């Protein structure tokens, strides 16, 4: 019995992030580390009416519109938890560019052919040449992969380029 109590005496480290939005507070908690490079959402999300909320907010409570709005807040907290840049107008524009560029490159090489890593490297280098402040972060946001996972994919593409030389021209 004492062993069981000892095991529960030290809780798992957890991380909690919160946002306030128009009379509501949303809190996201991660209780465990999955040990994976994949982007993971929180283990728990709590939405509550803020103490200072207007009477109208209290009267309506947590509606589906509030849940939708809080979903965007949770997305931002997931990005923060994984050290990904938050989304703003510029990031949205860059994200759309990355998505379309990756689609163009995939179509040019054939969707089933090897080369995703090379496509990522081409887009990464293009963003860097355009002096984007955080090309790896932008790719991370759009692809849903962590910086570490993308770094490994980019390393694979660089190694292949070093071994084989650039095997294809990049689309303009």
URNORWO-V875076 format. One record per helix or strand of 3 or more residues. SS is the DSSP state (2 for helix, 1 for strand). FROM is the first residue (numbers start at 1). LEN is the number of residues. If there is no record, write none. Layout:
SS;FROM;LEN  SS;FROM;LEN
This chain:
2;2;8  1;15;7  1;24;7  1;44;6  2;55;6  2;64;18  2;89;21  2;116;14  2;135;9  2;147;18
